[in-house]
Amino acid sequence: LGPALGKVDLLHANFEEACHISGRASGSLDEEAATDGELEALVAPLLEAGVGLVAITLGRAGAYVAFGGEGATSRQGGGAFAAAAAGWRPGEAVRLPALPVVGEVNANGAGDAFVAGLLAALLWRGADGEPLTLEQAARVALGSAQQRIDPARRESPESVDALCGENVSRGV
């Protein structure tokens, strides 16, 4: 996997997978108790290898999303990823708690839903035509995962505006 990392725009992994990919023993860390510094150290080798955006899902503890910077946005002439990341700072990272659930939790597909939400957020443009911030994109991803795991939310998903905490509606 190592030689390919420099060509990866978005890498998603759950905590255990991220430990394995980064070469860290997952037994020494706990996804719910991991500090921001430990998560930063966990993703550092991936970002240094050239991964554009690393998204680590932490189960009930939420998610940690880190942006690698310049090299990631220059691949393939930029494209949608470069446009989305234009306002992000190299090395910028955000850690957000999981959104609350109301119903019985079924975690099957939560990671897939998180990635789908994150990809949609990368394509989203706000009312001003600007892409979402890294934090807003992570909120949309967490909202997508929440809708998947909580049956009570499926009938009334939150809007992008509600997830981002401001009026960003215009769509892709």
C-alpha positions as CSV (number, residue, x, y, z in Angstrom):
1,L,0.0,0.0,0.0
2,G,2.9,2.4,0.8
3,P,4.0,3.2,-2.8
4,A,0.4,4.1,-3.7
5,L,-0.3,6.5,-0.9
6,G,1.1,9.5,-2.8
7,K,-1.6,9.0,-5.4
8,V,-4.5,8.8,-2.9
9,D,-6.8,11.9,-2.5
10,L,-9.0,10.5,0.2
11,L,-8.2,7.7,2.6
12,H,-10.9,6.6,5.1
13,A,-10.2,4.0,7.7
14,N,-11.7,3.1,11.0
15,F,-9.4,3.4,14.0
16,E,-8.0,-0.1,14.0
17,E,-7.4,0.0,10.2
18,A,-5.7,3.4,10.5
19,C,-3.4,1.9,13.2
20,H,-2.5,-1.0,10.9
21,I,-1.9,1.2,7.8
22,S,0.2,3.6,9.8
23,G,2.2,0.8,11.4
24,R,1.1,1.6,14.9
25,A,0.0,-1.1,17.3
26,S,-3.8,-0.6,17.9
27,G,-3.4,-2.2,21.3
28,S,-1.5,0.9,22.6
29,L,-4.3,3.3,21.6
30,D,-8.1,3.4,22.2
31,E,-10.4,5.0,19.7
32,E,-12.6,6.6,22.4
33,A,-9.6,7.8,24.6
34,A,-7.2,8.8,21.9
35,T,-6.0,12.3,22.3
36,D,-5.7,14.8,19.4
37,G,-2.0,14.5,19.6
38,E,-2.2,10.7,19.3
39,L,-4.5,11.0,16.3
40,E,-2.2,13.6,14.7
41,A,0.7,11.2,15.1
42,L,-1.4,8.3,13.7
43,V,-2.2,10.2,10.4
44,A,1.2,12.0,10.1
45,P,2.9,9.1,8.1
46,L,-0.1,9.0,5.7
47,L,-0.1,12.7,5.1
48,E,3.7,12.7,4.8
49,A,3.4,10.0,2.1
50,G,1.1,12.3,0.1
51,V,-2.4,11.3,1.0
52,G,-4.6,14.3,0.4
53,L,-7.3,13.8,3.1
54,V,-7.3,11.3,5.9
55,A,-10.6,10.5,7.6
56,I,-10.5,8.3,10.6
57,T,-13.8,7.2,12.1
58,L,-13.8,6.6,15.8
59,G,-17.1,4.8,16.4
60,R,-19.0,6.5,19.2
61,A,-16.2,9.0,19.6
62,G,-16.8,10.6,16.2
63,A,-14.2,11.3,13.6
64,Y,-10.8,12.9,12.9
65,V,-10.2,14.4,9.5
66,A,-6.9,15.8,8.4
67,F,-5.8,17.6,5.2
68,G,-2.4,16.9,3.8
69,G,-1.9,20.1,1.8
70,E,-0.4,21.3,-1.4
71,G,0.7,18.0,-3.1
72,A,-2.7,16.6,-2.8
73,T,-4.4,19.4,-4.6
74,S,-2.0,19.5,-7.6
75,R,-2.6,15.9,-8.7
76,Q,-4.5,15.3,-11.9
77,G,-4.8,19.0,-12.6
78,G,-6.7,19.7,-9.4
79,G,-10.3,18.7,-10.2
80,A,-13.1,18.5,-7.7
81,F,-10.8,17.7,-4.7
82,A,-8.6,20.6,-5.4
83,A,-11.6,22.9,-5.7
84,A,-13.0,21.7,-2.4
85,A,-9.7,22.0,-0.6
86,A,-8.9,25.4,-1.9
87,G,-9.7,27.1,1.4
88,W,-8.2,24.5,3.7
89,R,-4.8,25.0,5.3
90,P,-2.1,22.4,4.9
91,G,-2.0,20.3,8.1
92,E,-5.5,21.4,9.1
93,A,-7.4,18.8,11.1
94,V,-10.7,18.6,12.8
95,R,-12.0,16.2,15.4
96,L,-15.7,16.1,15.9
97,P,-17.9,14.0,18.2
98,A,-20.4,11.6,16.8
99,L,-23.9,13.1,16.4
100,P,-26.5,11.9,18.9
101,V,-28.7,8.9,18.0
102,V,-32.3,8.4,19.1
103,G,-33.2,4.9,18.0
104,E,-31.5,1.6,18.2
105,V,-28.1,1.7,16.6
106,N,-27.1,-0.6,13.7
107,A,-23.6,0.3,12.8
108,N,-23.5,-1.8,9.6
109,G,-22.6,0.6,6.8
110,A,-21.7,3.5,9.0
111,G,-18.2,3.9,7.5
112,D,-19.6,3.7,3.9
113,A,-22.2,6.3,4.7
114,F,-19.5,8.5,6.3
115,V,-17.4,8.4,3.1
116,A,-20.5,9.0,0.9
117,G,-21.3,12.1,3.0
118,L,-17.7,13.3,2.9
119,L,-17.6,12.9,-0.9
120,A,-20.9,14.7,-1.3
121,A,-19.5,17.5,1.0
122,L,-16.4,17.8,-1.2
123,L,-18.7,18.5,-4.2
124,W,-21.1,20.8,-2.4
125,R,-21.1,24.5,-3.0
126,G,-22.6,27.0,-0.6
127,A,-25.0,29.8,-1.3
128,D,-22.0,32.0,-2.0
129,G,-20.6,29.4,-4.5
130,E,-17.7,28.5,-2.1
131,P,-16.9,25.0,-1.0
132,L,-17.5,23.8,2.5
133,T,-14.8,24.2,5.2
134,L,-13.1,21.1,6.4
135,E,-15.1,21.1,9.6
136,Q,-18.4,21.5,7.6
137,A,-17.4,18.6,5.3
138,A,-16.8,16.4,8.4
139,R,-20.1,17.4,9.9
140,V,-21.9,16.4,6.7
141,A,-20.1,13.1,6.7
142,L,-21.0,12.5,10.4
143,G,-24.6,13.4,9.5
144,S,-24.7,10.9,6.7
145,A,-23.4,8.2,9.1
146,Q,-25.9,9.2,11.7
147,Q,-28.7,8.8,9.3
148,R,-27.5,5.3,8.3
149,I,-27.1,4.0,11.9
150,D,-30.1,5.5,13.5
151,P,-33.4,4.3,12.0
152,A,-35.3,7.1,13.8
153,R,-33.4,9.7,11.6
154,R,-34.0,8.1,8.3
155,E,-37.4,9.6,7.8
156,S,-36.2,13.1,8.7
157,P,-32.6,13.6,7.8
158,E,-30.9,16.9,8.8
159,S,-30.2,19.4,6.0
160,V,-26.7,20.4,5.1
161,D,-27.5,23.8,6.6
162,A,-28.5,22.2,9.9
163,L,-25.4,20.1,10.0
164,C,-23.1,23.0,9.2
165,G,-24.8,25.4,11.5
166,E,-25.4,28.0,8.9
167,N,-27.0,28.7,5.6
168,V,-24.8,27.1,3.0
169,S,-27.6,25.8,0.7
170,R,-27.2,26.0,-3.0
171,G,-26.1,22.5,-3.7
172,V,-23.6,20.9,-6.2
